[in-house]
């Protein structure tokens, strides 16, 4: 049980570092990252691949890029929730206390800058 606890702590730390890394990227670098994913999607979907270049750019920038960004954001925080809940399950306490711990860790209070 102790080994699982340590493994989950390490995975949580890696996930948090990843979130921090992506959160601190400048806009251009962040756009390039999501742009690579969008370009991959365009290459594998024949309906998008055959569009005229102007339409393709509109679809990529106004539809696909926001979907890719939101999906990445949702996925990384879902993974964090999964890891924290599994870590909490290795700790002592009632199920309710474990849920509260996991919820509080995943949802920090955010202040406007």
C-alpha positions in Angstrom: 0.0 0.0 0.0 2.9 2.4 0.8 4.4 1.8 -2.7 1.1 2.8 -4.4 0.9 5.9 -2.2 4.4 7.0 -3.3 3.7 6.2 -7.0 0.5 8.3 -6.9 2.4 11.2 -5.2 5.0 11.1 -7.9 2.4 11.0 -10.7 0.5 13.9 -9.1 3.7 15.9 -8.9 4.5 15.1 -12.6 0.9 16.1 -13.6 1.1 19.4 -11.6 4.5 20.2 -13.1 3.0 19.6 -16.6 0.1 21.9 -15.8 2.5 24.5 -14.6 4.7 24.2 -17.7 1.7 24.5 -20.1 0.2 27.4 -18.1 3.4 29.4 -18.3 3.9 29.1 -22.0 3.7 32.3 -24.0 0.8 32.6 -26.4 2.8 31.8 -29.6 4.4 28.7 -28.2 1.0 27.5 -26.9 -0.6 28.2 -30.3 2.1 26.2 -32.0 1.6 23.2 -29.7 -2.2 23.1 -30.4 -1.6 23.9 -34.0 0.5 20.7 -34.5 -2.5 18.7 -33.1 -4.9 20.6 -35.4 -2.7 19.9 -38.4 -2.6 16.2 -37.5 -6.4 16.2 -37.3 -6.7 17.9 -40.7 -4.3 15.3 -42.3 -6.3 12.3 -41.1 -9.8 13.6 -41.9 -10.5 13.5 -45.6 -13.4 16.0 -45.4 -11.0 18.7 -44.0 -8.0 17.7 -46.1 -10.0 18.4 -49.3 -11.3 21.8 -48.3 -9.9 24.9 -50.1 -7.1 26.5 -48.2 -9.0 29.6 -47.0 -11.9 27.5 -45.6 -9.4 25.1 -44.0 -7.7 28.0 -42.2 -11.1 29.3 -40.9 -12.1 25.8 -39.7 -8.8 25.2 -38.0 -8.6 28.6 -36.2 -12.2 29.0 -35.3 -13.4 25.5 -34.7 -10.7 22.9 -34.3 -8.1 24.9 -32.2 -10.6 25.8 -29.4 -11.8 22.2 -29.3 -8.2 20.9 -29.1 -7.3 23.4 -26.3 -10.5 22.7 -24.3 -10.0 18.9 -24.7 -6.4 19.2 -23.5 -7.3 21.3 -20.5 -10.2 19.0 -19.6 -8.0 15.9 -20.0 -5.1 17.1 -17.9 -7.3 18.2 -15.0 -9.4 14.9 -15.3 -6.1 13.0 -14.9 -5.2 15.1 -11.9 -8.6 14.3 -10.3 -8.2 10.6 -11.0 -4.7 10.6 -9.5 -5.7 12.6 -6.4 -8.7 10.4 -5.7 -6.6 7.2 -6.0 -4.0 8.8 -3.7 -6.8 9.6 -1.2 -8.0 6.1 -1.3 -4.6 4.9 -0.1 -4.9 7.2 3.0 -6.7 6.6 6.2 -10.1 8.3 6.8 -13.7 7.9 5.8 -14.7 7.9 2.1 -16.3 11.4 2.6 -13.0 12.8 4.0 -11.2 11.3 1.0 -13.6 12.9 -1.5 -13.3 16.3 0.2 -9.5 16.1 0.2 -9.5 15.2 -3.5 -12.0 17.9 -4.4 -10.1 20.6 -2.5 -6.8 19.6 -4.1 -8.2 19.7 -7.6 -10.1 23.0 -7.2 -7.8 25.6 -5.8 -9.2 29.1 -5.4 -8.2 31.2 -8.3 -7.4 34.8 -8.0 -7.6 37.3 -10.9 -4.2 38.7 -11.8 
